[in-house]
Amino acid sequence: MKKRIAITGMGAVTPLGSSVETTWEGLLAGRSGIGPVTRFDAGGLPCRIAGEVPPLDLPEQVPGKLWKGLDPFAHFALSACAEAVEQAGLEDSAWNRERTGVVIGSSRGGISTLEANRLGYDKRGYHALSPRLTVSSLINQAPSVIAQRYQTVGPALAVSTACASGAHAVVEAARMIAAGEVDVVLAGGAEAPLTPLILGGFARARALSRRNDDPEGACRPFDRDRDGFVIAEGAGILILETWEYAEARGATILGELLGCGTSTDPYHMTAPDPTGEGMARAIRAALQSAEIGAEEIDLVNAHGTGTVLNDRVEAKALVKVLGARAETLPVCAVKSMTGHMLGASGAVELIVSLLSARTGRVPPIRNLRHPDPDCRLNFVWEEPCRGFFSTVLTNSFAFGGANATLIVRRFPSFP
């Protein structure tokens, strides 16, 4: 019999706001967090729009000394983690830090620090380099600094599988719990990729929307006229616990991580297998892990990047696995408002999935005006959808063929 995994806390930092509440309110209102790039002068780039996180204040729970010198992606992770820990009531309980792990996913890690120091070195040489460079550019900076903040002594890991990193971090956390290594894991993803090099690189690969004159209308998942994704920054952290541990400490259980599925699509570094079989394997594995059939899924939170091929292949994969239900189940895609937060997206979208299950509301896909006829799905568009969505499936797919699917169920599971 598998171990049940409770979700007891959630925290988010996104272009829509620096909390779960502000992000959720923005999504339900159909508000876009995408605008012109202000982090640097993007005038020479073909894509000059992004999803930037609003100015972030030092959380009360985080010492200023710890905050200083961190890369922005670690700031986002710490801030989201502080919100999640507070909601879970961990610091108010007899929390066993010896059996607590931290797993944070990131695609680029401290790229902002690395690029800033490289530019400084080119201009002023060796003495322009920060003494914190080697630490602040590490991908494992985020889990390490979270472990330091909360004095956890279990495993502290970084996971990097490009855009699926946040979802894969949750998968690894679930495996730690299933193996009996830990009782609690602080898991999720964080990303701060808004640099000239990264924005320019994705633009050079022709992966980004170039609707610079219409930032809020740029990201159009599953729309006939989509032309690429919009890069963004942010973080999402969830508190996962064994069911027994959560109940024993009197935690409020928000939902259950019901199943996880992963696969590798060895087709191409940037393009998914056009048959959809690679993605479909992850979805099937998640259903098998959850020990449920496709008929028990009430809602799909799609990866939905707004790139032509990815959207079509994801739709094909969902039809492969869910059959006729894929054409009737509500399907949402929140990157239309948040942008693509790369390694943070999977964790933030898991949070959104659980909120939909708990509230019975599903954010609409912004900018979806003419659904692609090759994507035969029941999209939530124009306005939020209301209903009973106990069990939600959410997808994360990435360059390199990294696929991850998570299934979450509200608690209690009845209306």
URHU-V785604 format. One record per residue. N is the residue number from 1. RES is the residue in one letter. SS is DSSP state (H for helix, E for strand, C for the rest). PSI is psi in degrees with one decimal (* if undefined). D_FIRST is the distance of its C-alpha to the first C-alpha in Angstrom with 2 decimals. Layout:
N|RES|SS|PSI|D_FIRST ; N|RES|SS|PSI|D_FIRST
//
This chain:
1|M|C|128.8|0.00 ; 2|K|C|157.4|3.81 ; 3|K|C|134.8|6.68 ; 4|R|C|139.7|9.12 ; 5|I|E|119.4|12.53 ; 6|A|E|144.0|15.67 ; 7|I|E|120.9|19.09 ; 8|T|E|-9.3|21.78 ; 9|G|E|150.1|24.87 ; 10|M|E|142.2|26.73 ; 11|G|E|145.8|30.03 ; 12|A|E|145.9|32.26 ; 13|V|E|116.9|35.63 ; 14|T|E|172.6|36.99 ; 15|P|C|-12.6|40.41 ; 16|L|C|-8.4|40.08 ; 17|G|E|167.2|39.83 ; 18|S|C|35.8|38.47 ; 19|S|C|165.3|35.71 ; 20|V|H|-43.0|32.96 ; 21|E|H|-48.1|35.32 ; 22|T|H|-35.4|38.29 ; 23|T|H|-45.6|36.31 ; 24|W|H|-42.9|34.73 ; 25|E|H|-41.4|38.14 ; 26|G|H|-41.7|39.72 ; 27|L|H|-45.8|37.27 ; 28|L|H|-30.0|37.74 ; 29|A|C|-5.3|41.48 ; 30|G|C|28.2|41.43 ; 31|R|C|140.0|43.03 ; 32|S|C|140.6|43.30 ; 33|G|C|14.7|42.87 ; 34|I|E|135.5|44.74 ; 35|G|E|-173.3|48.33 ; 36|P|E|146.5|50.84 ; 37|V|C|130.0|49.89 ; 38|T|C|-9.0|51.41 ; 39|R|C|-29.0|49.81 ; 40|F|C|173.0|52.55 ; 41|D|C|106.9|55.35 ; 42|A|C|15.9|53.75 ; 43|G|C|-30.2|57.13 ; 44|G|C|3.0|57.25 ; 45|L|C|149.9|53.88 ; 46|P|C|-22.2|53.38 ; 47|C|C|121.8|50.37 ; 48|R|C|27.0|51.18 ; 49|I|E|154.9|48.43 ; 50|A|E|170.4|45.02 ; 51|G|E|99.8|42.56 ; 52|E|C|138.8|43.60 ; 53|V|C|135.0|41.90 ; 54|P|C|159.7|44.43 ; 55|P|C|130.6|45.92 ; 56|L|C|126.1|43.25 ; 57|D|C|154.3|44.12 ; 58|L|C|119.9|42.83 ; 59|P|C|143.2|39.98 ; 60|E|C|-31.4|40.99 ; 61|Q|C|-5.9|37.92 ; 62|V|C|121.2|38.85 ; 63|P|C|139.2|41.75 ; 64|G|H|-35.4|44.58 ; 65|K|H|-35.9|44.86 ; 66|L|H|-35.6|41.32 ; 67|W|H|-34.3|41.97 ; 68|K|C|134.5|45.22 ; 69|G|C|0.4|45.34 ; 70|L|C|151.5|41.93 ; 71|D|C|151.9|41.62 ; 72|P|H|-33.9|41.14 ; 73|F|H|-31.8|37.60 ; 74|A|H|-34.0|36.66 ; 75|H|H|-46.1|38.56 ; 76|F|H|-43.6|36.49 ; 77|A|H|-45.4|33.21 ; 78|L|H|-42.0|34.39 ; 79|S|H|-46.6|35.63 ; 80|A|H|-37.3|32.48 ; 81|C|H|-39.3|30.39 ; 82|A|H|-41.4|32.76 ; 83|E|H|-43.2|32.21 ; 84|A|H|-43.7|28.40 ; 85|V|H|-40.4|28.45 ; 86|E|H|-45.1|30.95 ; 87|Q|H|-37.4|29.00 ; 88|A|H|-14.2|25.87 ; 89|G|C|26.4|28.17 ; 90|L|H|-44.7|26.95 ; 91|E|H|-11.0|30.43 ; 92|D|H|2.0|31.02 ; 93|S|C|173.0|28.15 ; 94|A|C|83.0|27.50 ; 95|W|C|122.6|25.77 ; 96|N|C|94.7|24.42 ; 97|R|H|-16.4|25.93 ; 98|E|H|-21.3|24.99 ; 99|R|H|40.5|21.33 ; 100|T|E|132.0|22.30 ; 101|G|E|165.2|22.55 ; 102|V|E|127.1|24.78 ; 103|V|E|114.9|24.43 ; 104|I|E|129.7|27.32 ; 105|G|E|146.1|28.23 ; 106|S|C|139.7|31.87 ; 107|S|C|-44.5|33.91 ; 108|R|C|-13.2|37.24 ; 109|G|C|-134.1|36.66 ; 110|G|C|48.1|40.02 ; 111|I|H|-32.5|42.16 ; 112|S|H|-44.8|44.47 ; 113|T|H|-45.0|45.38 ; 114|L|H|-46.5|45.84 ; 115|E|H|-39.3|48.07 ; 116|A|H|-40.2|50.14 ; 117|N|H|-34.6|50.84 ; 118|R|H|-42.4|51.77 ; 119|L|H|-40.8|54.25 ; 120|G|H|-40.6|55.63 ; 121|Y|H|-41.5|56.10 ; 122|D|H|-32.8|57.99 ; 123|K|H|-39.7|60.34 ; 124|R|H|-2.6|60.87 ; 125|G|C|-162.6|59.44 ; 126|Y|H|-42.9|57.50 ; 127|H|H|-7.9|58.24 ; 128|A|H|-12.4|56.58 ; 129|L|C|138.2|53.15 ; 130|S|C|139.0|50.93 ; 131|P|C|-15.3|49.93 ; 132|R|C|0.0|46.44 ; 133|L|H|-49.8|46.26 ; 134|T|H|-26.8|44.10 ; 135|V|H|-44.5|41.45 ; 136|S|H|-12.6|41.71 ; 137|S|C|-3.0|41.26 ; 138|L|C|143.4|37.96 ; 139|I|C|-30.4|34.81 ; 140|N|C|10.9|32.91 ; 141|Q|H|-42.3|35.43 ; 142|A|H|-53.6|33.25 ; 143|P|H|-33.5|30.11 ; 144|S|H|-42.2|32.50 ; 145|V|H|-30.2|34.64 ; 146|I|H|-44.0|31.73 ; 147|A|H|-38.6|30.49 ; 148|Q|H|-42.8|34.10 ; 149|R|H|-42.8|34.52 ; 150|Y|H|3.0|31.52 ; 151|Q|C|42.5|31.73 ; 152|T|C|142.7|28.12 ; 153|V|C|8.0|27.80 ; 154|G|C|-170.0|24.37 ; 155|P|C|139.2|24.33 ; 156|A|E|106.3|26.73 ; 157|L|E|150.0|26.61 ; 158|A|E|138.8|28.56 ; 159|V|E|131.8|27.29 ; 160|S|C|101.8|29.99 ; 161|T|C|51.0|29.40 ; 162|A|H|-130.9|32.39 ; 163|C|H|-8.6|31.71 ; 164|A|H|7.4|27.92 ; 165|S|H|-44.7|27.78 ; 166|G|H|-41.1|26.54 ; 167|A|H|-41.5|23.65 ; 168|H|H|-31.8|22.79 ; 169|A|H|-41.0|22.96 ; 170|V|H|-39.2|20.20 ; 171|V|H|-46.0|18.10 ; 172|E|H|-37.3|18.88 ; 173|A|H|-43.2|18.14 ; 174|A|H|-37.5|14.60 ; 175|R|H|-37.5|14.22 ; 176|M|H|-44.9|15.80 ; 177|I|H|-44.2|13.42 ; 178|A|H|-33.1|10.28 ; 179|A|C|-7.0|12.38 ; 180|G|C|13.4|13.12 ; 181|E|C|-35.0|16.76 ; 182|V|C|163.8|17.48 ; 183|D|C|-25.0|16.79 ; 184|V|E|140.1|19.18 ; 185|V|E|132.8|20.51 ; 186|L|E|108.2|23.77 ; 187|A|E|147.8|23.40 ; 188|G|E|-151.7|25.68 ; 189|G|E|156.8|28.88 ; 190|A|E|143.5|32.62 ; 191|E|E|138.7|35.69 ; 192|A|C|72.5|39.48 ; 193|P|C|11.6|40.94 ; 194|L|C|82.5|44.20 ; 195|T|C|159.0|46.72 ; 196|P|H|-39.3|49.61 ; 197|L|H|-46.4|48.05 ; 198|I|H|-45.1|44.67 ; 199|L|H|-43.8|46.19 ; 200|G|H|-38.1|48.89 ; 201|G|H|-45.8|46.55 ; 202|F|H|-36.4|44.41 ; 203|A|H|-40.9|47.67 ; 204|R|H|-33.9|49.11 ; 205|A|C|-1.6|46.14 ; 206|R|C|36.3|47.00 ; 207|A|C|-15.6|43.50 ; 208|L|E|148.5|44.79 ; 209|S|C|143.1|46.51 ; 210|R|C|27.4|50.19 ; 211|R|C|64.7|50.92 ; 212|N|C|-26.9|52.49 ; 213|D|C|-6.3|54.71 ; 214|D|C|65.6|51.82 ; 215|P|H|-44.5|48.94 ; 216|E|H|-22.2|47.14 ; 217|G|H|11.2|47.38 ; 218|A|C|-42.7|46.45 ; 219|C|C|117.7|42.71 ; 220|R|C|70.0|42.25 ; 221|P|C|132.9|38.82 ; 222|F|C|7.5|39.12 ; 223|D|E|144.9|42.79 ; 224|R|C|-31.5|45.37 ; 225|D|C|19.0|47.42 ; 226|R|C|150.4|44.82 ; 227|D|C|19.5|46.05 ; 228|G|C|171.6|43.36 ; 229|F|E|171.4|41.10 ; 230|V|C|123.2|42.25 ; 231|I|E|147.2|41.06 ; 232|A|E|172.0|39.89 ; 233|E|C|163.2|38.60 ; 234|G|E|-169.2|36.09 ; 235|A|E|151.9|32.72 ; 236|G|E|130.2|29.47 ; 237|I|E|136.7|27.08 ; 238|L|E|148.2|23.85 ; 239|I|E|115.4|22.21 ; 240|L|E|137.1|18.44 ; 241|E|E|154.1|16.62 ; 242|T|E|146.2|13.35 ; 243|W|H|-41.4|13.19 ; 244|E|H|-40.8|13.94 ; 245|Y|H|-43.2|16.81 ; 246|A|H|-43.4|18.29 ; 247|E|H|-39.8|18.39 ; 248|A|H|-32.9|19.79 ; 249|R|C|4.4|22.62 ; 250|G|C|27.6|23.39 ; 251|A|C|151.1|22.88 ; 252|T|C|117.0|23.47 ; 253|I|C|121.5|20.44 ; 254|L|C|-34.1|21.94 ; 255|G|E|180.0|19.04 ; 256|E|E|130.3|15.56 ; 257|L|E|104.7|15.13 ; 258|L|E|-37.1|13.08 ; 259|G|E|156.1|13.48 ; 260|C|E|139.6|15.76 ; 261|G|E|138.8|17.77 ; 262|T|E|158.0|20.63 ; 263|S|E|164.2|23.36 ; 264|T|E|134.2|26.84 ; 265|D|C|91.4|29.80 ; 266|P|C|53.1|32.36 ; 267|Y|C|-47.1|35.19 ; 268|H|C|153.9|37.35 ; 269|M|C|-31.7|37.31 ; 270|T|C|-17.8|38.00 ; 271|A|C|136.8|37.58 ; 272|P|C|158.1|34.42 ; 273|D|C|120.8|34.38 ; 274|P|C|-15.7|36.50 ; 275|T|C|-16.7|34.42 ; 276|G|C|0.8|31.46 ; 277|E|H|-35.4|29.14 ; 278|G|H|-49.2|28.16 ; 279|M|H|-40.7|27.08 ; 280|A|H|-34.9|25.48 ; 281|R|H|-39.3|23.12 ; 282|A|H|-40.2|21.69 ; 283|I|H|-44.0|21.37 ; 284|R|H|-41.6|19.63 ; 285|A|H|-36.5|17.16 ; 286|A|H|-42.3|16.41 ; 287|L|H|-40.8|15.91 ; 288|Q|H|-42.4|13.56 ; 289|S|H|-39.6|11.53 ; 290|A|H|-13.9|11.68 ; 291|E|C|43.9|10.83 ; 292|I|C|164.4|14.24 ; 293|G|C|168.0|17.68 ; 294|A|H|-27.2|20.88 ; 295|E|H|-14.9|22.15 ; 296|E|H|-7.0|19.91 ; 297|I|C|129.0|21.59 ; 298|D|C|-19.1|24.47 ; 299|L|E|145.3|26.15 ; 300|V|E|125.6|26.58 ; 301|N|E|102.4|27.82 ; 302|A|C|155.5|29.58 ; 303|H|C|-45.3|30.50 ; 304|G|C|67.5|34.00 ; 305|T|C|-26.0|36.32 ; 306|G|C|11.5|39.52 ; 307|T|C|145.5|40.35 ; 308|V|H|-53.2|41.45 ; 309|L|H|-45.9|39.33 ; 310|N|H|-43.7|36.05 ; 311|D|H|-43.7|36.13 ; 312|R|H|-41.3|36.99 ; 313|V|H|-38.1|34.34 ; 314|E|H|-43.0|31.60 ; 315|A|H|-41.7|32.84 ; 316|K|H|-41.1|32.83 ; 317|A|H|-41.7|29.22 ; 318|L|H|-41.2|28.06 ; 319|V|H|-39.1|30.06 ; 320|K|H|-44.8|28.63 ; 321|V|H|-42.7|25.01 ; 322|L|H|-12.1|25.56 ; 323|G|H|-140.4|28.54 ; 324|A|H|-26.4|30.90 ; 325|R|H|-23.9|28.71 ; 326|A|H|-22.6|29.66 ; 327|E|H|-5.9|33.17 ; 328|T|C|-25.1|32.33 ; 329|L|C|137.2|29.55 ; 330|P|E|138.6|31.19 ; 331|V|E|125.0|31.29 ; 332|C|E|166.3|32.47 ; 333|A|C|97.4|33.55 ; 334|V|C|-9.9|34.46 ; 335|K|H|-18.4|36.09 ; 336|S|H|-20.7|39.11 ; 337|M|H|-36.5|39.64 ; 338|T|H|-19.9|38.01 ; 339|G|C|179.1|38.96 ; 340|H|E|107.9|36.67 ; 341|M|C|21.0|35.48 ; 342|L|H|-117.6|34.22 ; 343|G|H|-13.0|31.42 ; 344|A|H|-19.5|31.09 ; 345|S|H|-44.7|30.76 ; 346|G|H|-39.2|27.05 ; 347|A|H|-44.0|26.19 ; 348|V|H|-40.6|28.95 ; 349|E|H|-25.8|27.93 ; 350|L|H|-40.7|24.33 ; 351|I|H|-45.8|26.07 ; 352|V|H|-39.9|28.32 ; 353|S|H|-43.9|25.51 ; 354|L|H|-37.3|23.91 ; 355|L|H|-38.9|27.43 ; 356|S|H|-42.0|28.07 ; 357|A|H|-38.3|24.99 ; 358|R|H|-31.2|26.07 ; 359|T|H|-15.6|29.76 ; 360|G|C|22.6|29.98 ; 361|R|E|140.7|32.41 ; 362|V|E|124.7|32.43 ; 363|P|C|145.0|35.07 ; 364|P|C|159.0|37.50 ; 365|I|E|109.4|38.15 ; 366|R|C|146.4|41.43 ; 367|N|C|5.6|44.20 ; 368|L|C|104.4|42.75 ; 369|R|C|-32.9|45.93 ; 370|H|C|86.8|45.98 ; 371|P|E|135.3|42.51 ; 372|D|C|122.0|42.52 ; 373|P|C|-16.4|42.79 ; 374|D|C|-2.9|40.66 ; 375|C|C|87.7|37.68 ; 376|R|C|74.5|36.84 ; 377|L|C|163.5|34.56 ; 378|N|E|85.2|34.85 ; 379|F|E|145.4|35.84 ; 380|V|C|111.9|36.15 ; 381|W|E|163.1|39.69 ; 382|E|C|-45.2|42.83 ; 383|E|C|161.2|41.05 ; 384|P|C|150.6|37.65 ; 385|C|E|142.0|35.51 ; 386|R|E|145.2|34.26 ; 387|G|C|-166.1|31.51 ; 388|F|C|113.9|27.96 ; 389|F|C|75.7|25.54 ; 390|S|C|-40.9|22.10 ; 391|T|E|123.0|20.23 ; 392|V|E|136.7|22.08 ; 393|L|E|132.1|21.95 ; 394|T|E|135.2|24.04 ; 395|N|E|147.2|25.45 ; 396|S|E|122.4|27.01 ; 397|F|E|154.8|29.09 ; 398|A|E|161.7|31.47 ; 399|F|H|149.9|34.35 ; 400|G|H|-0.4|33.42 ; 401|G|H|23.8|30.95 ; 402|A|E|117.6|28.06 ; 403|N|E|138.4|25.76 ; 404|A|E|134.4|22.86 ; 405|T|E|134.2|21.27 ; 406|L|E|146.9|19.25 ; 407|I|E|127.2|17.90 ; 408|V|E|146.9|18.23 ; 409|R|E|136.3|18.09 ; 410|R|E|157.8|20.46 ; 411|F|C|129.3|19.65 ; 412|P|C|159.8|20.38 ; 413|S|C|-6.5|19.78 ; 414|F|C|160.0|22.64 ; 415|P|C|*|26.31
//
